[in-house]
Amino acid sequence: MSATLTYLPSRSPEPRPGGGANRWAFWRSPSDQPRWARPVLLGIAFAAMVLYAASLPFVDYAPLYADAVKSMSGSWKAFLFAAVDPEATYTLDKLAGSFVPQVVSAKIFGYHAWSLALPQVIEGVISVLVMYRVVRRWAGVVPGLLAAGIFAFTPVVASMFGHSMQDGLLTMCLVLAVDAYQRAVLEARLRSLVWAGVWIGLGFQAKMMQAWMILPALGIGYLLTAPIERRRRLRHLGIAGVVMLAVSLSWVALYTFTPASARPYVSGSTNNSAVAMVFGYNGLGRVGIDLPGAADANGRNGPKVGPQAGQQAKGPGNGRPKVGPKAHGLPPIGAGQPGGPPGGDVSKVESRPDPMGWTKLFDGHLGVAIAWLFPLTVLSLICGLCWWRRAERTDPVRGGLLMWGVWLGTFGLVFSASAVAHTAYVASLAPAIAALSALGIVMFWRAYRQGGRQAWLLPVAIAAELAWGAWLWSHYPNFLPEAKWGTLVVGVAALASLILARVVKSAPAALVKAGLVLGVTAMLAAPVTYAASVIHPNYAGSSFDANAGPASGSA
């Protein structure tokens, strides 16, 4: 089955006649892809750009983070150490690298709320384009286009890339890392694996240890799949790992080896230590493991900032920025108070409280941000691993399933076990969900066309998505109820068409195609609706709340 579901471009495709001039016609597909592929991809990228940029006219400044960008724009010392105040006396709980794109934009366009958010719009479009390349190389053109579209219209992604937050840079770096990794694992190229390490290191500058959560997926994928002997695989991983560590820890080393008197105080620590801030406060502290010198990540004791612990530092904000919309005068997220609409907006009334424990990703504000395609994703992963379980070790589809599966499991388990202070954290799940869902749609469609018992997997996937989507949407029952019921009607029509086509042997081909189109539409309608709502200021989220729809903290 691998041969029928995998499309890998030729290493040296035959160019079309007159292909020499075609390289400048960016709207035309390369010779190894269908003519319609590039125009469709550009359409998806353009839609993503419009969606993300829609927030720029009314985007807000991120408290304290925007102050750090302003300070970094006017002082080299502040730039090197991400000082939040003009006197460069203290930093935030972030590395300087996380603000560099915004500083560059502010230097070019001036210091405005929209200029600080503009780099994230660009990062989002790049991520969409690279997602297509990754999944096309792995599973084919159609899955690639589906993955690009699913990723672009994931609600948390649509809000995140429209605001000035570091998670957009992290997400782009992770997608670029998996793109480089994929070339490495297909061709056993050390250079590409090293580039994957570089991108992970740059992602570390944006969100520190969250970037390292991709390492199990890429490490296991390369070790089990690369087409070379084990010793060379281990050597390649070791070299790439050293490069990744060097890039990741470069700014930490700058803080550590600069005398305390010559640099700002490191917030997020009680001993002026970048190591404690990065690996304690922003790392292990998130899962309840305390490191010496790290401020309490959960705020139980109140992290101290400034030149001395217990003394307020000079500058705006006086401390670590509070998290969540409530801290910034916005209605609470996930308060679970069905008795009254937050901010007077009836569409934001919740029918039940947010889950706070291990199930936090399956309902509430995190659920509607990322979880719409969980059933399709899990079903695709399970069926894919079963169907390719006897494939060769180096089979690219099997290897991709392993890598994406480990990615999904690692990020999902960590987020479930730890406190998710900002909704944007869960955007790191979006690439794996988009890739596996796209493969599943094509995989189940081809199984349906081939017949047999596996043909029923497509209707099962659609039915599961309809039920799951209705559950998630019911958390905010007053948000676009017409769209919710319209999605259910389309889904039922799709199921009826697909079931009828299986039962009636002489069913017309048009009925089958209609069932597929309606089924895919029904599965994707809910997340697309929530994502598209960011066009409205009330549903676009904020610089501390990357969520779309009624779960956003806007009012």
VEXROPA-16102 format. One line per field, with one value per residue (C-alpha): residue in one letter; x negated, y negated, z negated. Coordinates in pm, 1 decimal, always signed. Example, Ala and Ser with C-alpha at 12.3 -4.5 7.8 and 13.67 -1.06 7.14 Angstrom:
2
resn	(a,s)
X	(-1230.0,-1367.0)
Y	(+450.0,+106.0)
Z	(-780.0,-714.0)
This chain:
555
resn	(m,s,a,t,l,t,y,l,p,s,r,s,p,e,p,r,p,g,g,g,a,n,r,w,a,f,w,r,s,p,s,d,q,p,r,w,a,r,p,v,l,l,g,i,a,f,a,a,m,v,l,y,a,a,s,l,p,f,v,d,y,a,p,l,y,a,d,a,v,k,s,m,s,g,s,w,k,a,f,l,f,a,a,v,d,p,e,a,t,y,t,l,d,k,l,a,g,s,f,v,p,q,v,v,s,a,k,i,f,g,y,h,a,w,s,l,a,l,p,q,v,i,e,g,v,i,s,v,l,v,m,y,r,v,v,r,r,w,a,g,v,v,p,g,l,l,a,a,g,i,f,a,f,t,p,v,v,a,s,m,f,g,h,s,m,q,d,g,l,l,t,m,c,l,v,l,a,v,d,a,y,q,r,a,v,l,e,a,r,l,r,s,l,v,w,a,g,v,w,i,g,l,g,f,q,a,k,m,m,q,a,w,m,i,l,p,a,l,g,i,g,y,l,l,t,a,p,i,e,r,r,r,r,l,r,h,l,g,i,a,g,v,v,m,l,a,v,s,l,s,w,v,a,l,y,t,f,t,p,a,s,a,r,p,y,v,s,g,s,t,n,n,s,a,v,a,m,v,f,g,y,n,g,l,g,r,v,g,i,d,l,p,g,a,a,d,a,n,g,r,n,g,p,k,v,g,p,q,a,g,q,q,a,k,g,p,g,n,g,r,p,k,v,g,p,k,a,h,g,l,p,p,i,g,a,g,q,p,g,g,p,p,g,g,d,v,s,k,v,e,s,r,p,d,p,m,g,w,t,k,l,f,d,g,h,l,g,v,a,i,a,w,l,f,p,l,t,v,l,s,l,i,c,g,l,c,w,w,r,r,a,e,r,t,d,p,v,r,g,g,l,l,m,w,g,v,w,l,g,t,f,g,l,v,f,s,a,s,a,v,a,h,t,a,y,v,a,s,l,a,p,a,i,a,a,l,s,a,l,g,i,v,m,f,w,r,a,y,r,q,g,g,r,q,a,w,l,l,p,v,a,i,a,a,e,l,a,w,g,a,w,l,w,s,h,y,p,n,f,l,p,e,a,k,w,g,t,l,v,v,g,v,a,a,l,a,s,l,i,l,a,r,v,v,k,s,a,p,a,a,l,v,k,a,g,l,v,l,g,v,t,a,m,l,a,a,p,v,t,y,a,a,s,v,i,h,p,n,y,a,g,s,s,f,d,a,n,a,g,p,a,s,g,s,a)
X	(+0.0,-299.1,-352.6,+4.9,+14.2,-329.7,-441.1,-809.2,-939.2,-1214.2,-1566.8,-1634.5,-1301.8,-1284.0,-1225.9,-939.8,-1016.3,-1130.0,-1189.3,-1489.7,-1266.9,-1015.0,-1219.9,-1116.1,-747.5,-689.0,-318.9,-397.3,-447.4,-787.1,-812.0,-774.7,-435.3,-92.9,-31.5,+238.2,+25.3,-163.3,+139.0,+341.1,+52.7,+14.5,+387.9,+362.8,+61.5,+241.4,+548.5,+323.4,+152.0,+486.3,+609.8,+301.4,+264.8,+630.9,+534.9,+268.2,+501.0,+623.1,+336.0,+222.2,-118.3,-234.4,-295.6,-665.0,-760.6,-695.2,-902.2,-1189.1,-1168.6,-1177.3,-1479.9,-1658.9,-1595.2,-1784.4,-2076.6,-2324.4,-2355.6,-1980.1,-1977.3,-2233.1,-2063.5,-1694.8,-1675.3,-1324.4,-1416.3,-1613.0,-1882.2,-1934.5,-1912.4,-1699.5,-1568.4,-1243.8,-1214.1,-1308.5,-1625.6,-1714.2,-1679.0,-1303.3,-1266.2,-1510.6,-1251.9,-1040.8,-1343.5,-1438.9,-1082.9,-1071.0,-1398.5,-1260.2,-899.5,-914.8,-788.7,-420.5,-199.0,-148.4,-521.3,-590.4,-327.2,-429.0,-721.0,-477.8,-259.8,-566.2,-668.0,-318.3,-321.4,-668.3,-544.6,-246.7,-468.4,-721.1,-446.0,-342.0,-698.2,-743.7,-422.2,-444.2,-790.8,-662.6,-315.4,-233.1,-94.5,+264.9,+169.8,-78.9,+186.6,+428.6,+161.4,+78.4,+445.0,+517.4,+214.2,+298.3,+655.9,+588.6,+752.1,+452.8,+224.5,+452.6,+448.6,+82.7,-62.2,+143.6,-12.0,-355.9,-442.9,-749.1,-555.5,-524.0,-902.8,-926.1,-664.4,-836.7,-1172.9,-1021.3,-867.6,-1198.6,-1377.5,-1154.1,-1200.0,-1578.8,-1544.6,-1332.4,-1600.8,-1852.2,-1653.8,-1566.3,-1920.7,-2131.3,-2269.0,-2466.3,-2457.1,-2076.0,-2065.6,-2302.2,-2070.2,-1785.5,-1994.5,-2054.1,-1681.3,-1608.1,-1876.7,-1716.8,-1381.4,-1544.8,-1619.2,-1246.3,-1093.3,-1386.2,-1328.0,-998.7,-1205.7,-1386.1,-1058.4,-1097.4,-1421.9,-1267.7,-1070.5,-1366.2,-1618.1,-1407.0,-1298.4,-1655.2,-1789.0,-1519.8,-1477.4,-1791.8,-1928.9,-2279.0,-2437.2,-2372.4,-2718.0,-2690.5,-2338.7,-2463.8,-2759.2,-2534.3,-2300.5,-2594.5,-2737.5,-2398.0,-2333.8,-2656.2,-2565.0,-2214.6,-2350.9,-2600.2,-2330.8,-2080.2,-2312.4,-2494.1,-2287.3,-2283.2,-2662.9,-2673.3,-2468.9,-2664.1,-3016.8,-2946.2,-3014.7,-2695.0,-2807.5,-2827.7,-2485.4,-2120.9,-1967.8,-1801.9,-1433.1,-1277.5,-1566.2,-1644.6,-2022.8,-2069.9,-2131.7,-2033.4,-2070.3,-1816.3,-1578.7,-1598.4,-1613.3,-1434.9,-1176.8,-1093.2,-1182.3,-1153.4,-960.5,-666.0,-628.0,-686.1,-1062.1,-1245.9,-1605.4,-1823.1,-1799.7,-1483.3,-1180.9,-859.3,-719.8,-366.5,-386.3,-326.2,-600.0,-597.2,-911.1,-1147.3,-1301.9,-1550.5,-1907.5,-1832.3,-1579.8,-1299.7,-1370.5,-1158.6,-1354.4,-1323.0,-1133.2,-781.9,-584.4,-803.3,-820.2,-744.7,-450.6,-133.7,+15.3,+365.7,+623.4,+750.3,+415.3,+460.4,+816.1,+975.2,+1250.0,+1125.9,+1075.8,+1218.9,+1381.1,+1671.0,+1934.1,+2238.4,+2444.7,+2315.3,+2148.5,+1797.2,+1786.2,+2154.5,+2085.5,+2344.7,+2144.4,+1869.3,+2088.0,+1948.8,+2165.9,+1920.9,+1594.0,+1257.2,+1077.1,+764.2,+586.9,+463.1,+768.9,+708.3,+637.3,+970.3,+1216.1,+1250.0,+1032.5,+740.7,+968.4,+1120.3,+772.7,+608.7,+816.9,+1072.2,+895.3,+779.4,+1000.6,+885.6,+523.2,+520.7,+710.8,+468.9,+167.3,+299.7,+411.5,+92.6,-132.3,+72.1,+67.6,-304.9,-416.4,-584.8,-743.9,-1121.5,-1307.1,-1387.1,-1034.9,-967.5,-597.3,-661.2,-941.1,-721.5,-444.9,-690.4,-834.0,-499.1,-358.5,-642.8,-606.5,-235.4,-287.2,-574.9,-410.6,-72.2,-202.9,-410.3,-124.4,+115.8,-118.7,-223.3,-60.8,+24.8,+3.2,+57.1,+280.3,+7.0,-199.5,+22.2,-47.4,-347.8,-100.9,+34.2,-232.0,-187.8,+191.2,+192.5,-45.7,+127.4,+477.5,+384.5,+235.5,+541.0,+786.7,+605.2,+530.5,+892.3,+1021.7,+802.5,+901.4,+1264.3,+1208.8,+1034.5,+1326.8,+1334.4,+1369.5,+1112.7,+1346.1,+1559.0,+1276.5,+1362.7,+1724.6,+1601.0,+1353.4,+1621.3,+1868.5,+1605.3,+1513.6,+1879.1,+1941.0,+1617.2,+1672.5,+2025.6,+1886.2,+1617.2,+1851.7,+2105.5,+1863.7,+1963.0,+2319.1,+2407.6,+2119.4,+2243.4,+2502.6,+2604.0,+2254.5,+2255.2,+2583.5,+2483.1,+2167.1,+2369.1,+2610.3,+2322.3,+2160.8,+2479.7,+2522.6,+2165.3,+2218.1,+2540.4,+2368.5,+2067.4,+2274.6,+2518.9,+2231.7,+2095.1,+2430.8,+2546.0,+2302.2,+2387.1,+2371.1,+2272.8,+1921.6,+2066.3,+2226.3,+1891.9,+1714.5,+1989.8,+1954.7,+1580.9,+1609.8,+1888.4,+1704.6,+1380.4,+1578.6,+1762.5,+1442.2,+1263.1,+1554.5,+1539.9,+1169.4,+1185.3,+1485.3,+1309.3,+987.1,+1166.2,+1329.0,+999.0,+1099.3,+1336.6,+1158.6,+1377.9,+1259.1,+896.1,+726.5,+448.3,+71.5,+106.2,+397.2,+353.5,+702.0,+977.2,+1351.2,+1540.8,+1249.4,+1039.0,+998.1,+1111.4,+1436.4)
Y	(+0.0,-228.2,-265.8,-375.5,-635.1,-787.1,-1041.1,-1129.8,-1375.1,-1255.6,-1339.3,-1484.1,-1560.8,-1620.9,-1993.8,-2111.3,-2264.2,-2618.8,-2545.3,-2778.1,-3083.7,-2910.9,-2955.9,-3321.4,-3242.0,-3158.5,-3095.4,-2796.9,-2452.0,-2279.1,-2009.3,-1730.9,-1857.3,-1901.3,-2235.7,-2326.7,-2260.8,-2591.7,-2816.6,-2636.2,-2665.0,-3036.2,-3077.3,-2909.0,-3124.3,-3441.0,-3349.1,-3284.7,-3621.6,-3803.1,-3614.5,-3688.7,-4049.0,-4123.0,-4183.7,-4445.7,-4750.4,-4684.7,-4480.0,-4565.0,-4609.9,-4320.2,-4471.0,-4472.0,-4266.9,-4570.8,-4776.3,-4533.1,-4575.8,-4953.7,-4938.2,-4691.9,-4923.0,-5207.2,-5045.2,-4774.2,-4667.8,-4636.0,-4448.2,-4192.8,-4124.7,-4196.0,-4465.6,-4591.4,-4935.4,-5212.5,-5199.5,-4826.5,-4727.7,-4414.7,-4167.7,-3983.3,-3606.9,-3568.9,-3549.3,-3839.1,-3628.1,-3605.5,-3977.5,-4018.1,-4000.0,-4265.3,-4489.0,-4468.0,-4552.9,-4846.8,-4983.1,-4963.3,-5077.2,-5261.4,-5159.8,-5075.9,-4795.6,-4676.3,-4683.7,-4460.3,-4211.7,-4220.8,-3972.9,-3711.7,-3750.7,-3683.4,-3389.1,-3246.0,-3260.8,-3100.8,-2823.3,-2752.7,-2727.4,-2503.7,-2279.5,-2210.4,-2122.6,-1891.0,-1695.4,-1690.9,-1542.6,-1285.7,-1190.6,-1371.7,-1692.0,-1659.2,-1578.5,-1865.0,-2115.2,-1982.1,-2006.8,-2365.7,-2461.6,-2278.1,-2434.4,-2783.8,-2765.3,-2613.1,-2860.2,-2909.3,-2952.0,-3211.7,-3423.1,-3367.4,-3482.2,-3800.5,-3922.3,-4007.6,-3691.1,-3471.4,-3149.5,-3241.0,-3243.1,-2911.5,-2749.0,-2864.4,-2735.1,-2395.4,-2365.7,-2463.5,-2213.0,-1927.7,-2038.1,-2009.3,-1684.7,-1533.8,-1590.4,-1443.5,-1129.5,-1065.1,-1106.4,-1049.1,-1402.1,-1520.7,-1881.6,-1884.8,-1728.8,-1997.1,-2261.8,-2100.2,-2146.3,-2511.8,-2576.0,-2407.7,-2624.4,-2937.0,-2816.2,-2785.2,-3157.5,-3219.4,-2985.6,-2809.1,-2444.8,-2421.2,-2404.6,-2097.8,-1907.9,-1824.9,-1635.3,-1294.3,-1300.7,-1391.9,-1180.8,-864.7,-924.3,-956.8,-670.2,-429.3,-545.1,-697.0,-472.5,-424.1,-193.6,-250.2,-382.9,-662.5,-743.7,-786.2,-994.6,-1221.8,-1269.9,-1346.8,-1612.7,-1774.5,-1764.3,-1951.8,-2220.4,-2244.6,-2289.8,-2552.9,-2760.9,-2707.3,-2803.8,-3091.0,-3362.5,-3176.7,-3168.5,-3542.5,-3608.6,-3357.7,-3470.2,-3844.1,-3983.4,-4067.2,-4429.5,-4466.1,-4329.3,-4358.6,-4151.6,-3831.1,-3818.8,-3480.1,-3394.1,-3466.5,-3459.8,-3660.1,-3343.0,-3289.4,-2914.3,-2920.6,-3136.5,-2921.9,-2569.7,-2625.8,-2900.1,-2852.7,-2483.7,-2220.0,-2454.1,-2426.3,-2058.6,-2107.8,-2045.1,-2321.8,-2417.1,-2625.9,-2994.6,-2966.4,-3174.4,-2985.1,-2920.5,-2891.7,-3220.9,-3073.3,-3287.1,-3562.6,-3579.2,-3853.7,-4085.3,-4367.6,-4411.8,-4240.4,-3975.9,-4139.1,-4485.7,-4620.1,-4700.6,-5030.6,-5043.6,-4978.4,-4696.2,-4628.2,-4252.5,-3956.4,-4019.9,-3867.5,-3601.0,-3552.3,-3804.7,-3877.3,-4031.0,-4285.5,-4392.4,-4134.4,-3886.7,-3561.7,-3261.2,-2930.1,-3075.2,-2838.9,-3089.2,-3017.4,-3262.3,-3576.2,-3663.0,-3806.3,-4165.4,-4151.5,-3926.8,-3647.7,-3444.1,-3396.8,-3233.6,-2893.9,-2590.6,-2416.1,-2488.5,-2450.1,-2127.8,-2202.6,-1866.2,-1609.0,-1659.5,-2031.1,-1983.9,-1813.7,-2088.0,-2453.2,-2732.5,-2500.6,-2248.0,-2496.7,-2634.5,-2310.5,-1995.0,-1996.9,-1729.4,-1503.2,-1206.0,-1222.2,-1266.6,-971.5,-744.7,-835.4,-759.8,-425.9,-304.2,-428.9,-249.8,+69.6,+60.5,-13.8,+208.9,+454.4,+189.5,+162.5,-28.3,-308.2,-340.8,-718.7,-693.2,-465.5,-692.8,-1000.4,-835.4,-751.0,-1101.4,-1282.0,-1037.0,-1097.0,-1473.5,-1456.2,-1237.8,-1440.9,-1781.4,-1644.5,-1473.7,-1772.8,-2017.5,-1782.9,-1744.6,-2109.3,-2446.8,-2607.7,-2975.3,-3100.9,-2943.1,-2999.7,-2719.0,-2455.0,-2589.0,-2354.4,-2068.2,-2218.3,-2088.7,-1726.5,-1751.6,-1908.3,-1650.2,-1344.0,-1472.6,-1547.9,-1202.2,-1046.5,-1218.6,-1091.7,-752.1,-685.9,-814.2,-572.2,-290.5,-379.1,-361.3,-25.6,+126.2,+393.4,+344.2,+65.3,-139.1,-209.4,-401.9,-719.0,-729.5,-640.4,-930.3,-1174.2,-1055.0,-1079.9,-1431.9,-1540.0,-1410.8,-1554.8,-1890.7,-1913.7,-1845.2,-2112.2,-2368.5,-2308.5,-2469.0,-2802.3,-2722.6,-3080.7,-3127.9,-3111.0,-2837.9,-2852.0,-2747.5,-2463.6,-2320.0,-2377.7,-2173.9,-1890.1,-1891.8,-1880.9,-1597.5,-1391.2,-1441.4,-1324.7,-1014.1,-934.1,-968.5,-755.3,-483.4,-471.4,-447.1,-145.6,+29.2,-34.0,+138.3,-75.3,-409.2,-693.2,-834.9,-1180.1,-1056.4,-929.4,-1255.3,-1456.1,-1245.6,-1307.2,-1682.4,-1715.7,-1491.5,-1689.1,-2011.9,-1887.8,-1777.4,-2108.1,-2351.1,-2400.6,-2488.3,-2705.0,-2892.5,-2958.3,-3059.4,-3294.0,-3472.9,-3650.8,-3900.9,-4045.7,-4232.8,-4068.9,-3722.1,-3784.7,-3732.4,-3953.7,-3960.1,-3745.4,-3533.5,-3355.7,-3219.9,-3267.4,-3280.0,-3311.7,-3163.2,-3471.5,-3721.3,-4012.7,-4180.5)
Z	(+0.0,-50.9,+320.9,+381.0,+105.4,+138.8,+391.8,+381.1,+641.6,+869.1,+761.3,+1109.1,+1278.5,+1648.6,+1704.6,+1917.3,+2255.2,+2201.6,+1835.0,+1820.0,+1806.6,+1582.2,+1265.8,+1245.7,+1290.2,+924.3,+985.8,+1209.3,+1062.6,+1088.9,+1352.3,+1093.7,+970.6,+1132.4,+1301.5,+1050.1,+740.3,+719.2,+789.1,+520.5,+273.8,+342.9,+290.5,-50.4,-143.2,-33.7,-237.3,-538.2,-492.9,-478.0,-783.3,-993.3,-876.0,-950.1,-1314.3,-1236.3,-1230.3,-1585.9,-1733.1,-2086.7,-2246.0,-2460.0,-2805.9,-2905.3,-2598.2,-2381.5,-2626.7,-2580.5,-2201.8,-2242.3,-2470.4,-2241.3,-1945.3,-2107.8,-2287.5,-2191.6,-2554.2,-2582.6,-2251.4,-2365.3,-2697.1,-2619.1,-2884.2,-2942.1,-3073.6,-2896.3,-3166.2,-3096.3,-3461.1,-3429.3,-3171.8,-3129.2,-3162.8,-2795.1,-2589.7,-2363.6,-2051.0,-2097.7,-2025.4,-1736.0,-1450.3,-1621.3,-1681.8,-1314.2,-1210.3,-1453.1,-1313.8,-957.8,-1005.0,-1335.7,-1675.7,-1634.6,-1757.5,-1400.0,-1317.0,-1617.3,-1495.3,-1127.8,-1164.6,-1296.2,-986.2,-770.3,-988.5,-949.1,-569.2,-561.9,-790.6,-564.2,-254.6,-427.8,-565.5,-207.5,-107.5,-405.4,-357.2,+25.2,+3.1,-243.7,-118.5,+205.1,+351.7,+231.8,-129.8,-112.6,-8.8,-268.8,-540.1,-444.3,-458.1,-783.4,-949.5,-823.3,-951.4,-1292.6,-1536.1,-1766.4,-1465.1,-1304.8,-1620.5,-1712.1,-1379.5,-1398.4,-1723.1,-1858.4,-2047.9,-2043.9,-1979.2,-1610.6,-1573.1,-1758.1,-1536.3,-1218.5,-1344.6,-1428.3,-1080.4,-917.7,-1141.9,-1029.6,-668.0,-701.6,-897.5,-624.0,-360.6,-601.6,-673.0,-307.1,-179.5,-494.6,-458.1,-757.9,-635.8,-637.5,-984.2,-1108.9,-965.2,-1156.4,-1470.3,-1381.7,-1343.5,-1676.6,-1835.1,-1692.6,-1820.3,-2161.7,-2150.3,-2104.8,-2364.8,-2528.2,-2628.6,-2440.8,-2121.7,-2254.3,-2282.0,-1912.4,-1975.6,-2057.3,-1730.3,-1508.1,-1697.9,-1699.8,-1340.0,-1213.3,-1421.6,-1303.4,-942.6,-787.3,-507.0,-651.1,-904.6,-1273.3,-1357.3,-1101.2,-1217.5,-1573.5,-1457.1,-1252.6,-1548.4,-1774.9,-1542.3,-1484.6,-1858.4,-1933.7,-1680.4,-1822.5,-2175.5,-2061.9,-1891.6,-2173.0,-2456.0,-2287.4,-2455.1,-2787.8,-2771.2,-2701.4,-3015.9,-3223.0,-3135.8,-3146.3,-3495.3,-3681.8,-3717.3,-3338.6,-3247.0,-3353.3,-3630.1,-3502.0,-3586.9,-3652.5,-3882.6,-4246.8,-4199.7,-3877.7,-3675.9,-3313.0,-3365.1,-3648.2,-3443.9,-3129.5,-3270.9,-3600.9,-3581.0,-3209.4,-3195.5,-3463.0,-3690.2,-3451.6,-3545.1,-3916.5,-3934.2,-4118.6,-4038.7,-4270.4,-4189.1,-3978.5,-4070.1,-4123.8,-3775.7,-3911.4,-4098.2,-4444.2,-4597.0,-4337.7,-4122.6,-4229.4,-3975.6,-3979.7,-4093.6,-4424.2,-4513.6,-4702.0,-4556.7,-4273.7,-3961.3,-3785.7,-3460.4,-3333.6,-3484.5,-3788.3,-3750.8,-3535.4,-3301.8,-3430.2,-3209.1,-3078.7,-2965.8,-3315.7,-3407.8,-3128.8,-3194.9,-2966.6,-3053.4,-3207.1,-2985.1,-3093.6,-3401.5,-3352.2,-3458.2,-3243.5,-3446.2,-3278.4,-2949.1,-2981.2,-2869.2,-2776.4,-2474.7,-2476.5,-2222.7,-2484.4,-2747.5,-2846.3,-2908.7,-3144.4,-3327.7,-3162.3,-3253.0,-3453.3,-3475.7,-3226.7,-3007.2,-2953.4,-2580.2,-2515.8,-2602.9,-2692.3,-2556.2,-2475.2,-2308.5,-2065.1,-1997.5,-1881.4,-1933.9,-1649.2,-1443.3,-1726.9,-1620.4,-1258.0,-1365.1,-1604.0,-1364.0,-1083.1,-1301.3,-1425.3,-1082.4,-917.5,-1164.5,-1126.1,-745.4,-728.4,-1016.2,-778.1,-558.6,-530.1,-798.5,-555.9,-413.7,-409.8,-491.4,-788.8,-904.9,-876.2,-1074.7,-1352.4,-1359.4,-1357.4,-1611.3,-1856.2,-1798.6,-1878.1,-2184.2,-2328.6,-2303.4,-2405.1,-2719.4,-2829.5,-2782.2,-2961.5,-3259.4,-3291.9,-3336.9,-3002.2,-3092.0,-2736.3,-2473.5,-2212.5,-2367.7,-2208.8,-1857.6,-1859.1,-1811.0,-1487.9,-1242.4,-1353.1,-1352.3,-1005.8,-857.1,-1002.4,-927.2,-566.6,-519.6,-681.7,-449.0,-139.7,-294.9,-394.1,-61.6,+131.4,-102.8,-35.8,+340.1,+309.2,+119.2,-147.5,-520.8,-521.5,-305.0,-612.0,-778.1,-586.2,-709.9,-1059.9,-1052.9,-935.9,-1198.9,-1473.4,-1367.6,-1358.4,-1709.5,-1846.9,-1678.1,-1819.2,-2167.7,-2143.7,-1989.7,-2266.2,-2513.1,-2353.0,-2241.1,-2141.0,-1898.5,-1538.2,-1602.1,-1235.7,-1132.9,-1386.3,-1261.1,-899.8,-959.0,-1107.1,-810.8,-562.3,-757.9,-767.5,-391.4,-337.4,-547.4,-365.6,-27.2,-121.7,-288.1,+2.2,+248.6,+60.6,+31.7,+388.4,+622.8,+923.1,+742.6,+976.5,+945.7,+886.4,+563.1,+438.3,+523.5,+358.3,+44.9,+32.4,+84.3,-171.5,-417.6,-403.7,-428.3,-736.5,-908.9,-849.0,-878.5,-1255.8,-1290.1,-977.3,-1117.9,-1446.9,-1268.9,-1029.8,-1323.1,-1398.2,-1128.7,-1389.8,-1673.7,-1939.4,-1838.0,-1740.9,-2076.0,-2203.4,-2242.7,-2556.4,-2437.1,-2105.3,-2064.3,-1810.3,-1838.9,-2167.0,-2364.7,-2294.4,-2573.2,-2360.4,-2447.9)
